Amino acid sequence: MKIIAVIPARYASTRFHAKLMQDLGGKTVILRTYEAAVNTHLFDDVFVVTDSNLIFDEVVTHGGKAIMSIKEHESGSDRIAEAVENLDVDIVINVQGDEPFINAEPLKEVIEVFKNDVDKKVDLASLMYEIKDEEEINNPNNVKVVVNQNNFALYFSRSVIPYPREQNVGVRYMKHIGVYAFRKQALLDFYHLPMKSLEASEKLEQLRYLEFGKQIKMVETTHAGIGIDTKEDLEKARKIV
């Protein structure tokens, strides 16, 4: 089973412009993320996929592998699908470009899903962890997921799900972490399927998979990850490096 990591990397960012090209202890954020993915030793190959010549050159001139997007894309899945369409690969791991402190353990966990899936029932695997703080639960920037008894995703939402009409019934609130592992075919299917109303409403690409019947296996983890979404996040990261 050939497994690769793909890092979608847009230059423009709504919340923090050009964040992937910011300096982080003498290296750019995107270069540190790329090197961290390589250093997990979990992948047969690692690629950055980008719409930016600056990011492309940054990765390639430092000995990395990068692919230029041909089209404009609505989502990371679309960008990755275009890049891997002609690659010989079985499983594709989407690594976030703004997470330079990659922890190998949760990545191992999503890869294990496919190694154990002998009947090939799983189309995607992703991560979740429990949140208990009420402010976190209510924050629409935190995407929540509800799962069935076998940890397959039922729905993702920016809203509070499930709604706590009845208290003290043992409900756990699970936050979705945007690390995905795809079967290549599921990714290509996504690329050729239209955006439907749920995805358009919530602005969550994972809903397209659910709307078209794909099976998303969720893995519970305790590793929340450290992303760089704001200038404040970058300052915190600089203290870690």
C-alpha positions as CSV (number, residue, x, y, z in Angstrom):
1,M,0.0,0.0,0.0
2,K,1.7,3.2,-1.2
3,I,1.0,6.1,1.2
4,I,1.9,9.7,0.5
5,A,1.4,13.0,2.3
6,V,0.2,16.1,0.4
7,I,0.3,19.6,1.9
8,P,-2.1,22.0,0.2
9,A,-0.6,25.5,0.5
10,R,-2.4,28.6,-0.6
11,Y,-0.5,31.9,-0.5
12,A,-3.5,34.0,0.3
13,S,-5.2,33.5,3.6
14,T,-8.2,35.4,4.9
15,R,-7.2,35.5,8.6
16,F,-3.4,35.9,8.2
17,H,-2.1,36.9,4.7
18,A,0.9,34.9,3.5
19,K,1.2,33.1,6.7
20,L,3.0,30.1,5.2
21,M,5.9,32.3,4.1
22,Q,6.4,33.9,7.5
23,D,9.7,33.3,9.2
24,L,9.7,30.7,12.0
25,G,13.1,30.4,13.6
26,G,15.1,30.9,10.3
27,K,12.8,28.9,8.1
28,T,9.4,29.6,6.6
29,V,6.3,28.0,8.1
30,I,5.7,25.9,5.0
31,L,9.3,24.6,4.8
32,R,9.1,23.6,8.5
33,T,5.8,21.8,7.9
34,Y,7.2,20.0,4.9
35,E,10.3,18.9,6.7
36,A,8.3,17.8,9.7
37,A,6.1,15.6,7.5
38,V,9.2,14.0,5.9
39,N,10.8,13.4,9.3
40,T,7.8,11.3,10.5
41,H,9.1,8.6,8.2
42,L,5.5,7.5,7.7
43,F,5.2,8.3,4.0
44,D,6.6,7.0,0.7
45,D,6.6,10.5,-0.5
46,V,5.7,14.1,0.6
47,F,4.5,16.9,-1.8
48,V,3.4,20.5,-1.3
49,V,0.6,21.5,-3.7
50,T,0.3,25.2,-4.2
51,D,-1.1,28.0,-6.3
52,S,1.9,30.2,-5.5
53,N,5.2,30.5,-7.4
54,L,6.8,31.8,-4.1
55,I,5.8,28.7,-2.1
56,F,6.7,26.4,-5.0
57,D,10.2,27.9,-5.3
58,E,10.6,27.9,-1.5
59,V,10.1,24.2,-1.2
60,V,12.0,23.2,-4.4
61,T,15.1,25.3,-3.7
62,H,15.4,23.6,-0.3
63,G,15.3,20.2,-1.9
64,G,11.6,19.5,-1.4
65,K,8.9,18.3,-3.8
66,A,6.2,20.6,-5.0
67,I,3.4,20.6,-7.5
68,M,1.7,23.7,-9.0
69,S,-2.0,23.7,-9.2
70,I,-3.4,24.1,-12.7
71,K,-6.8,25.4,-11.7
72,E,-8.3,27.6,-9.0
73,H,-9.9,25.4,-6.3
74,E,-12.7,25.8,-3.7
75,S,-11.2,23.4,-1.2
76,G,-8.0,21.6,-0.2
77,S,-9.5,18.3,-1.3
78,D,-10.0,19.6,-4.8
79,R,-6.4,20.9,-4.9
80,I,-5.0,17.6,-3.7
81,A,-7.2,15.5,-6.1
82,E,-5.9,17.4,-9.1
83,A,-2.4,16.9,-8.0
84,V,-2.6,13.1,-7.3
85,E,-4.9,12.1,-10.2
86,N,-2.0,10.7,-12.2
87,L,0.2,9.5,-9.3
88,D,0.5,5.8,-8.5
89,V,-0.7,5.9,-4.9
90,D,-3.3,4.1,-2.7
91,I,-3.7,6.4,0.4
92,V,-3.3,10.1,0.5
93,I,-2.8,12.0,3.8
94,N,-3.7,15.7,3.8
95,V,-1.3,17.5,6.1
96,Q,-2.2,21.1,7.0
97,G,0.4,23.6,5.7
98,D,0.2,25.7,8.8
99,E,1.0,23.0,11.3
100,P,4.8,22.9,11.5
101,F,4.9,20.9,14.8
102,I,3.5,17.7,13.3
103,N,3.0,14.9,15.8
104,A,3.5,11.5,14.2
105,E,1.2,9.5,16.5
106,P,-2.2,10.8,15.2
107,L,-1.0,10.3,11.6
108,K,-0.1,6.7,12.5
109,E,-3.6,6.2,13.8
110,V,-5.3,7.3,10.6
111,I,-3.0,5.2,8.5
112,E,-3.7,2.2,10.7
113,V,-7.4,2.5,9.8
114,F,-6.7,1.6,6.2
115,K,-4.2,-1.2,7.1
116,N,-7.0,-2.8,9.2
117,D,-9.7,-2.2,6.7
118,V,-9.5,-5.5,4.8
119,D,-13.0,-5.1,3.3
120,K,-12.2,-1.6,2.1
121,K,-15.3,-0.1,3.7
122,V,-13.6,3.1,4.7
123,D,-13.3,5.9,2.2
124,L,-11.7,8.5,4.5
125,A,-10.3,8.6,8.0
126,S,-10.0,11.7,10.2
127,L,-9.3,12.8,13.7
128,M,-11.4,14.1,16.6
129,Y,-10.9,14.9,20.3
130,E,-13.2,15.7,23.1
131,I,-13.9,19.3,24.2
132,K,-15.6,20.2,27.4
133,D,-15.3,24.0,27.7
134,E,-18.7,25.6,26.9
135,E,-17.1,28.4,25.0
136,E,-15.2,26.0,22.8
137,I,-18.3,23.9,22.2
138,N,-20.3,27.0,21.1
139,N,-17.5,28.5,19.0
140,P,-18.5,28.1,15.3
141,N,-14.8,28.1,14.3
142,N,-14.6,24.7,16.1
143,V,-16.2,22.1,13.9
144,K,-18.0,19.4,15.8
145,V,-18.7,15.9,14.7
146,V,-21.1,13.2,15.8
147,V,-20.4,9.5,15.1
148,N,-22.2,6.2,15.3
149,Q,-21.3,3.3,17.5
150,N,-18.5,2.3,15.1
151,N,-17.0,5.8,15.0
152,F,-18.2,6.5,11.5
153,A,-19.2,10.2,11.0
154,L,-22.9,11.0,10.9
155,Y,-22.6,14.8,10.6
156,F,-20.2,17.7,11.0
157,S,-21.3,21.2,12.0
158,R,-20.2,24.5,13.2
159,S,-23.3,24.5,15.4
160,V,-23.5,22.7,18.7
161,I,-24.3,19.0,17.9
162,P,-26.0,17.3,19.5
163,Y,-28.2,20.1,20.9
164,P,-28.3,19.7,24.7
165,R,-32.0,19.7,25.2
166,E,-31.6,17.1,27.9
167,Q,-28.7,17.5,30.3
168,N,-26.6,14.8,32.0
169,V,-27.2,12.0,29.5
170,G,-23.5,11.3,28.8
171,V,-23.1,13.3,25.6
172,R,-19.5,14.0,24.6
173,Y,-18.7,16.9,22.3
174,M,-16.1,16.0,19.7
175,K,-14.0,18.6,17.8
176,H,-12.9,17.7,14.3
177,I,-9.2,18.0,13.5
178,G,-8.7,18.6,9.8
179,V,-6.2,15.8,9.2
180,Y,-7.6,13.5,6.5
181,A,-6.5,10.2,5.0
182,F,-8.2,9.3,1.7
183,R,-8.4,6.4,-0.5
184,K,-7.3,7.8,-3.9
185,Q,-10.6,6.9,-5.5
186,A,-12.7,8.7,-2.8
187,L,-10.6,11.8,-3.5
188,L,-11.1,11.6,-7.2
189,D,-14.8,11.1,-6.8
190,F,-15.0,14.2,-4.6
191,Y,-13.2,16.2,-7.3
192,H,-15.9,15.3,-9.9
193,L,-18.9,15.7,-7.6
194,P,-20.8,19.0,-7.3
195,M,-21.1,21.0,-4.1
196,K,-24.5,20.5,-2.5
197,S,-26.5,22.5,0.0
198,L,-25.1,21.2,3.2
199,E,-21.5,21.9,2.2
200,A,-22.5,25.3,0.8
201,S,-24.3,26.3,4.0
202,E,-21.7,25.2,6.6
203,K,-18.6,25.7,4.4
204,L,-17.3,22.3,5.3
205,E,-16.0,20.2,2.5
206,Q,-16.3,16.9,4.5
207,L,-20.1,17.3,4.1
208,R,-19.8,16.6,0.4
209,Y,-18.4,13.2,1.1
210,L,-21.3,12.4,3.5
211,E,-23.9,13.8,1.1
212,F,-22.7,11.4,-1.6
213,G,-22.6,8.4,0.8
214,K,-18.9,8.1,1.5
215,Q,-17.8,6.5,4.8
216,I,-15.7,8.6,7.1
217,K,-14.0,6.7,10.0
218,M,-13.2,9.0,12.9
219,V,-10.3,8.3,15.2
220,E,-10.3,9.8,18.7
221,T,-7.0,11.3,19.7
222,T,-5.6,13.5,22.5
223,H,-3.2,15.3,20.2
224,A,-4.9,18.6,19.3
225,G,-2.2,20.0,17.1
226,I,-0.7,23.5,17.0
227,G,-1.8,25.5,14.0
228,I,-0.8,29.0,12.9
229,D,-4.0,30.9,12.1
230,T,-3.1,34.3,13.4
231,K,0.0,36.5,14.1
232,E,-0.4,35.7,17.8
233,D,-0.2,32.0,16.9
234,L,3.1,32.7,15.0
235,E,4.6,34.5,18.0
236,K,3.7,31.5,20.2
237,A,5.3,29.2,17.7
238,R,8.5,31.2,17.6
239,K,8.9,30.6,21.3
240,I,8.6,26.8,20.7
241,V,11.2,26.6,17.9
